[in-house]
Amino acid sequence: MPAYVEIFNRIKPTIEFGLSLLTLKTENVSMLSRYMVYMTIGSMTLNCISTSVHIVRSFQGEISTNFILSTMGLVGIAQPLLKTLVIRPHRRRLYEILNWAEALHHEEISDPQLRSITQDCLTKFSEIWITIYKIGIASYILTTLGLSGTNYIRGREGIILAFPFIPDDYAYCTEIVLTVQLIAISFACAGNLYNDLSIMFVGFEIMAALDILNDYIEANKDCIQANANFLKAITIRYWDVISHLKMLNTTIYMMSLMQFSMSTFMTMTILLYIRMNPAKMDGYIMVMVILSQPFCLCFYGEFFRIKTDRLSTSLYLTNWYDLSLKEQKCYSIVLAMAQRPYGMKAAGLYQINMRTFIEIMKMAISYCAILYTFSSN
């Protein structure tokens, strides 16, 4: 079995668990994974209710530190639940792309050159995803422990959940609530992590397919007239990868808009917290964690734009004029389609790229200044 197939088979259960958590489709996962999905969703639902109750009870008409932290906690815990809500109607498309990716790994390719390029590209993107997964797990552990440790230091000021069955005058009330908060934060962070990583892997497979096509064109661009199967091969692969890119874009377009909206709100909120508490280091740590989500999404979309533009350039720079007139007509259709922009869009309106990330930052800073002015008054 080729190495890249072994890598795919090793990480496939993790991807299936992430997609199950994202879409609530648990038929194809193990019993343990099924229980973990139900526990995660149930825990986040209960904690959203508990945090909302705490905000209503503790709000005294002014923007306090605890109010800011509680609001951020509510948005952070609700985020993976809302992702599930908007993705679930499109879950068939996600699994269709995953099945296509699996078929790409097991495809029998007779052309030695194309087979070598395929192996290299699939191995490269699988290893990149594994590296990101390891970084994500390490960040998850550090973030969970860091936020929970900070809440323990704050004491009652760090409580963002309300528990009606635990009296406030109980001796260990604060410790019990903060321990439950640790579990709540752990489930919320894990939900966000696996949701994003599963979507990222699906996108990486499409990027690998784009690179396979681009490298194959680059290797044969000066001799396409000598390869009788070249035009047919690139045409089939081009339509295949572009159709799945459109499918992914259609699947996550509302989730992307929701991610941008919630990240903007959370960034605005944590910047307000930093302005109110400039000496506390936890605010600076939280703002980096919060900004990592829209940054990764925009960087992800920027890569798609770069790779589709690169493929368009490679198609144009081939010796297509050496083909027969009939083949030139077919090639011109593919070339014309390749000139269209195929980048990712949120809600079909907003480009997902680094420029959008900068706009989010500017918007959050502006709103933060307005909120700080009102809170000061």
C-alpha positions in Angstrom: 0.0 0.0 0.0 1.5 3.4 -0.9 2.5 5.7 1.9 0.0 8.4 1.1 -2.9 5.9 1.3 -1.6 4.7 4.7 -1.5 8.3 5.9 -5.1 8.9 4.7 -6.4 5.7 6.3 -4.7 6.7 9.6 -6.3 10.2 9.8 -9.7 9.3 8.2 -11.3 8.3 11.6 -10.4 11.8 13.0 -11.9 13.5 10.0 -15.1 11.4 10.3 -15.4 12.3 14.0 -15.0 16.0 13.2 -17.6 15.8 10.5 -20.0 13.8 12.8 -19.6 16.5 15.4 -20.2 19.2 12.8 -23.2 17.6 11.1 -24.6 15.3 13.8 -24.3 12.3 11.4 -23.1 9.5 13.7 -23.9 6.4 11.6 -20.4 5.8 10.3 -18.4 6.3 13.5 -17.5 4.1 16.4 -19.7 3.8 19.5 -17.2 5.8 21.5 -17.1 8.6 19.0 -20.9 8.6 18.9 -21.0 9.1 22.7 -18.4 11.8 22.5 -20.5 13.7 19.9 -23.6 13.5 22.0 -21.8 14.5 25.2 -20.1 17.5 23.4 -23.3 18.7 21.9 -25.3 18.2 25.2 -22.7 19.9 27.3 -22.4 22.9 25.0 -26.2 23.3 24.9 -26.6 23.2 28.7 -23.7 25.6 29.2 -25.2 28.1 26.7 -28.4 28.1 28.8 -26.4 28.4 32.1 -24.2 31.3 30.8 -27.3 33.2 29.5 -29.0 32.9 32.9 -25.8 34.2 34.6 -25.6 37.2 32.3 -29.3 38.1 32.9 -28.9 37.7 36.7 -25.6 39.5 37.1 -26.1 42.5 34.7 -26.4 45.7 36.7 -26.8 48.2 33.8 -23.0 48.7 33.2 -20.3 46.9 31.2 -18.2 45.2 33.8 -15.3 42.8 33.4 -17.5 39.8 34.4 -20.1 40.9 31.9 -17.5 41.0 29.1 -16.1 37.6 30.0 -19.6 36.0 30.3 -20.6 37.4 26.9 -17.5 36.1 25.3 -18.0 32.7 27.0 -21.6 32.5 25.7 -20.5 33.3 22.1 -17.6 31.0 22.3 -19.7 28.0 23.5 -22.5 28.8 21.1 -20.2 29.0 18.1 -19.8 25.2 17.3 -23.6 24.7 17.9 -24.4 27.4 15.4 -22.0 25.9 12.9 -23.8 22.5 13.3 -27.1 24.3 12.7 -26.1 25.9 9.4 -24.0 23.0 8.1 -26.4 20.1 8.9 -28.7 20.7 5.9 -25.6 20.4 3.6 -24.0 17.4 5.2 -24.5 15.2 2.2 -22.2 17.5 0.2 -19.4 17.3 2.8 -19.5 13.5 2.8 -19.6 13.5 -1.0 -16.4 15.5 -1.1 -14.8 13.2 1.5 -15.7 10.1 -0.5 -14.2 11.9 -3.6 -11.0 12.5 -1.7 -10.8 8.9 -0.7 -11.3 7.8 -4.3 -8.5 10.2 -5.3 -6.2 8.3 -2.9 -7.2 4.9 -4.3 -7.3 5.9 -8.0 -5.5 3.6 -10.4 -3.3 5.8 -12.7 -1.6 4.3 -15.7 0.5 7.4 -16.5 3.7 7.1 -14.4 4.3 10.8 -14.5 0.8 11.7 -13.3 0.9 8.9 -10.7 4.2 10.3 -9.2 2.8 13.8 -9.1 -0.4 12.6 -7.4 1.5 10.7 -4.8 3.7 13.7 -4.0 0.8 16.2 -3.8 -1.5 14.0 -1.7 1.4 13.2 0.7 2.4 16.8 1.1 -1.1 18.1 2.0 -1.8 15.1 4.4 1.5 15.9 6.2 0.6 19.6 6.4 -2.8 18.7 7.9 -1.2 16.4 10.4 1.2 19.2 11.5 -1.7 21.6 11.8 -3.6 19.0 13.8 -0.7 18.6 16.3 -0.4 22.4 16.7 -4.2 22.6 17.2 -4.2 20.0 19.9 -1.3 21.7 21.7 -3.1 25.1 21.4 -6.3 23.5 22.6 -4.6 22.2 25.8 -2.8 25.4 26.5 -5.9 27.6 25.9 -8.1 25.5 28.0 -5.7 25.3 30.9 -4.8 29.0 30.6 -8.4 30.3 30.6 -9.4 28.0 33.4 -6.4 28.9 35.5 -7.1 32.6 35.0 -10.7 32.1 36.2 -9.4 30.2 39.3 -7.2 33.2 40.1 -10.1 35.6 39.7 -12.3 33.6 42.0 -16.0 34.6 41.9 -15.2 37.3 39.4 -14.2 34.5 36.9 -17.6 32.7 37.1 -19.6 32.9 33.9 -22.1 30.1 34.5 -25.2 30.0 36.7 -26.1 26.8 38.6 -29.5 26.9 40.4 -28.8 23.7 42.5 -25.6 25.1 44.1 -26.3 27.8 46.9 -24.0 30.8 46.8 -23.3 30.4 50.5 -22.0 26.9 50.1 -18.3 26.6 51.3 -17.0 25.2 48.0 -19.4 26.8 45.6 -16.8 28.8 43.7 -14.5 25.8 43.3 -17.3 23.6 42.0 -18.6 26.2 39.5 -15.1 26.9 38.2 -14.4 23.2 37.8 -17.6 22.8 35.8 -16.5 25.8 33.7 -13.3 24.0 33.0 -15.3 21.1 31.5 -17.5 23.6 29.6 -14.5 25.4 28.1 -12.9 22.1 27.2 -16.0 20.9 25.3 -16.4 24.2 23.5 -12.7 24.4 22.5 -12.7 20.8 21.3 -15.9 21.3 19.3 -14.5 24.4 17.5 -11.1 22.6 16.9 -12.5 19.5 15.3 -15.1 21.4 13.3 -12.5 23.6 11.8 -9.9 20.8 11.2 -12.4 18.6 9.4 -13.4 21.4 7.0 -9.8 22.2 6.6 -8.9 18.7 5.6 -11.7 18.6 2.9 -10.3 21.8 1.5 -6.7 20.5 1.6 -7.8 17.6 -0.6 -9.2 20.0 -3.2 -6.0 22.0 -3.0 -4.0 18.8 -3.6 -6.2 18.1 -6.7 -5.5 21.6 -7.9 -1.7 21.1 -7.5 -1.8 17.7 -9.2 -3.5 19.3 -12.2 -1.2 22.3 -12.2 2.0 20.2 -11.9 0.9 17.9 -14.6 0.3 20.8 -16.9 3.6 22.4 -16.0 5.4 19.1 -16.8 3.8 18.8 -20.2 3.2 22.3 -21.4 5.9 22.3 -24.1 4.8 18.9 -25.6 1.1 18.7 -25.3 0.7 17.9 -29.0 2.8 14.8 -28.5 0.6 13.4 -25.7 -2.7 12.2 -27.2 -4.4 11.8 -23.8 -3.2 15.1 -22.3 -6.1 17.3 -23.3 -8.7 14.7 -22.3 -6.9 14.1 -18.9 -6.7 17.8 -17.9 -10.2 18.5 -19.1 -11.8 15.7 -17.0 -9.6 16.6 -13.9 -10.3 20.3 -14.2 -14.1 19.9 -14.3 -13.8 17.4 -11.4 -11.8 19.6 -9.1 -13.7 22.8 -9.9 -17.1 21.1 -9.3 -16.0 20.0 -5.9 -14.5 23.4 -5.1 -17.9 24.9 -5.9 -19.6 22.3 -3.8 -17.4 23.1 -0.8 -18.0 26.8 -1.3 -21.8 26.3 -1.3 -21.6 24.1 1.8 -19.7 26.5 4.0 -20.9 29.9 2.7 -23.3 30.5 5.6 -20.9 29.1 8.2 -18.2 31.5 6.9 -20.5 34.5 7.3 -21.4 33.3 10.8 -17.7 32.8 11.7 -16.8 36.3 10.5 -19.7 37.9 12.4 -19.0 36.1 15.7 -15.2 36.6 15.4 -15.8 40.4 14.8 -18.0 40.6 17.9 -15.6 38.6 20.1 -12.6 40.6 18.9 -14.5 43.8 19.6 -15.4 42.5 23.1 -11.9 41.4 24.1 -10.3 44.6 22.8 -12.8 46.4 25.1 -11.6 44.2 28.0 -8.0 45.0 27.2 -8.7 48.7 27.3 -10.5 48.4 30.6 -7.7 46.1 32.0 -4.5 46.9 30.2 -2.3 45.4 32.9 -3.8 41.9 32.7 -2.0 39.5 30.3 -5.0 37.1 29.9 -6.7 39.7 27.6 -3.7 39.6 25.2 -3.7 35.8 25.1 -7.4 35.7 24.5 -7.3 38.1 21.6 -4.7 36.0 19.8 -6.8 32.9 20.3 -9.9 34.7 19.0 -8.1 36.2 16.0 -6.7 32.9 15.0 -10.1 31.7 13.7 -10.8 34.4 11.2 -7.1 34.6 10.3 -7.0 30.8 9.5 -10.2 31.0 7.5 -9.0 34.0 5.5 -5.6 32.5 4.9 -7.4 29.3 3.8 -9.5 31.3 1.3 -6.4 33.2 0.1 -4.7 29.9 -0.7 -7.6 28.8 -2.8 -7.4 32.0 -4.8 -3.7 31.7 -5.3 -3.9 28.1 -6.5 -6.8 28.7 -8.9 -5.0 31.8 -10.3 -1.9 29.7 -10.7 -3.8 27.0 -12.5 -5.3 29.5 -14.9 -1.8 30.9 -15.7 -0.4 27.4 -16.3 -3.2 26.6 -18.7 -2.6 29.8 -20.6 1.2 29.3 -20.9 1.0 25.9 -22.5 1.6 25.4 -26.3 -2.1 25.1 -27.0 -1.6 26.8 -30.3 0.3 23.7 -31.5 -2.9 21.6 -31.2 -5.2 20.9 -34.0 -8.1 23.3 -34.7 -10.6 21.0 -33.1 -8.5 20.5 -30.0 -7.9 24.3 -29.8 -11.6 24.9 -29.7 -12.0 22.4 -26.8 -9.0 23.9 -25.0 -10.3 27.5 -25.4 -13.4 26.5 -23.5 -11.4 25.2 -20.6 -9.1 28.2 -20.7 -12.1 30.6 -20.7 -13.6 28.9 -17.7 -10.2 28.9 -15.9 -10.2 32.8 -16.1 -13.2 33.0 -13.8 -12.4 33.7 -10.2 -13.1 30.6 -8.0 -12.2 31.9 -4.6 -14.2 31.2 -1.4 -17.0 33.6 -0.5 -19.0 34.1 2.7 -22.7 34.0 2.0 -21.8 34.3 -1.7 -21.0 38.0 -1.2 -17.8 38.6 0.8 -14.5 37.3 -0.4 -12.7 35.1 2.1 -9.1 36.4 1.9 -6.6 38.4 3.9 -8.1 41.7 2.9 -11.3 40.6 4.6 -9.3 39.8 7.8 -7.9 43.3 7.8 -11.4 44.8 7.4 -12.6 42.7 10.3 -9.8 44.0 12.5 -10.5 47.7 11.5 -14.2 47.2 12.2 -13.6 45.6 15.6 -11.2 48.3 16.7 -13.7 51.0 15.7 -16.6 49.5 17.6 -14.4 48.9 20.6 -13.6 52.6 20.7 -17.3 53.4 20.6 -18.2 50.9 23.3 -15.3 52.1 25.5 -16.6 55.7 25.2 -20.1 54.7 26.3 -18.9 52.5 29.1 -16.7 55.4 30.4 -19.6 57.7 30.4 
